[in-house]
Amino acid sequence: MSHKSTPIPQAAAALGYLGALPFVLASFALWFVEPDMGARITSVMILASAIVFGFIGGLQLGMSMLNENGASFMQLLIGAGVICLAAFVASAQMTPSVALMVMTVSFSGQLWIDLKGNAASRSPAWYAGLRIPLTLLVVASLVSAILKGFV
């Protein structure tokens, strides 16, 4: 992934920030609603995390498939399997606070993998410029929700 200053396509930026908006709004709302509604909002955040993280898994799979020699088994396994499985397990089988923590670590870890790993050479030059702020927004929102759960 190149860290060049390349303009981000407007459609990619719009869709990316629209995808982050529910996280930001939900984490803000959690601080002002009754506990009953807070539990519902937290459930929606966990579900949104799983959906967005599954989408990121699809991106990884797509970038892995761009490899001229074909994607390796490990790239496909990480790109689709592990990422989507983590999202599913977090959304279906964990307590809300643990699920939020797992998704926070997952989003952060996947960004690190994107910036340092094999996807770096296959992604568009603008990808990091979009992915970094979006991940920071989502992670900050999830951390805010975690903190609210402990207050």
N, C-alpha and C positions, 0 to 999 in steps of 0.2 A: 504494500500500500504506500503510495507516494505521499509525502507530506508537502508537496508543492502547493502553492497557492493557486488552485484551479477553481474557477467558478462552479458552484453547486447548481445543477439544473433546478429550475424553479419547481417543477413537478415533484422532484425527489425531496426538496426542502419542505414543500407544503405537506406532502404526505407524511414525511418524517415527523414534523412538528405536530401535525394533527394526531399522529399516533402517540405522541408524548403528552398531549393535552389532558387526556383522562387521568393520567398519573398525577399531574400537577394539581388539577382541580380536586381530585379525590383526596390527596394528601392535605390540601388546604382545608377542605370541608371537614375532615376528621377532627380538627381542632375545635369545631364550632357546633357539632351535632350531638344529640343524645347518644348514649352508649348503644342502644338498639340499632339506630341508623348507622352508627360507626361500624358495627359488626357487618352490616350489609355492604357498606362502602368498602371495607377491607376485603370482603369476599370478591367484590367486583375488581378490586386492584389485583388480587391474586389471579383471577381469571384473565384479566387483561395482560398481566405479566406472562402467563403461559402462552397466550395467543401471540403476543409480540415476540416472545422468545422462540416460539415455533417458527415464526416468520424469519427470524435471524438464522435459525437452523436451515431453512430453505435457501436463504442467501448463501450460506456456507456451502451447501450442497451444489448450488448453481456455480459458484466460483470454483469449487473442486472439479466440476465437470469441464471447466474451461481449459484444464491442463491438457496440453497437446498430446501427451502420451496416455491420456485417460486418468481419471481420478484413482488414487490408491484406495485400497480397502479402508485404511485408517482414516483418510480424509473423508470418505463417505460415512464411515461409522461416527466420527466426531461431528461432521457437518449435519447429519440428519438424525442419527440414532441417539447419541448421548444427549445432545442439546434438547431434543424434543422429549426424551424420557425424563430429563431433569424437570422440565416445565410441567409435564403431566404429573409426576410424583408430587411436586410442590403444590400443585393445584388440587389434587385429589386426596392425598393421604396424610397431610401434615396439619398441625395446629396452625392457626393464622400467623402467629408471631414467627414460628419456625419457617413457614412457607415464605414469608416476606424476607427473612434472612437468607434463605436458600436462593431466592430470586435475585436479591441484591448481590450476593457473591457470584451468581451465575452471570448476570449482566456485566459485572466488573471483569470477571475472568474471561468472558467471551470477547470483550473489547481488547483485553491484553493479548489474547490469542490472535485477534484480527490484526492488531498493530505489529505483532512480532512474528506471527506464524506464516504459514504457507499462503494464506489468503492475501497477504500483503502484495505479492507479485501479480495477482490476478484481478485485484479490485481497481475500479476507476480512480484516477488521481484525486478526485474530489471526495471520495468515500470517507476518508478519515476526518475531513473538515466537517462532515455532517454527522458521522457516527459518534465522535467524541462529545460534542455538546448534547446530543440526544441521550447518550448513555448517562452523562452527568445529570441531566434533568430527571431521568427515570430513577437512577440510583438515589439521588437526593430525595425524591418523592417517596421511595420505598423506605429510606432511613427515617424520614419524617413520620411515616406511618408506624414504623417499629417503635420509635420514641414515644409516640402518642399511646401505643399499647402498654407502655411501661409507666406512664404518668398516672 
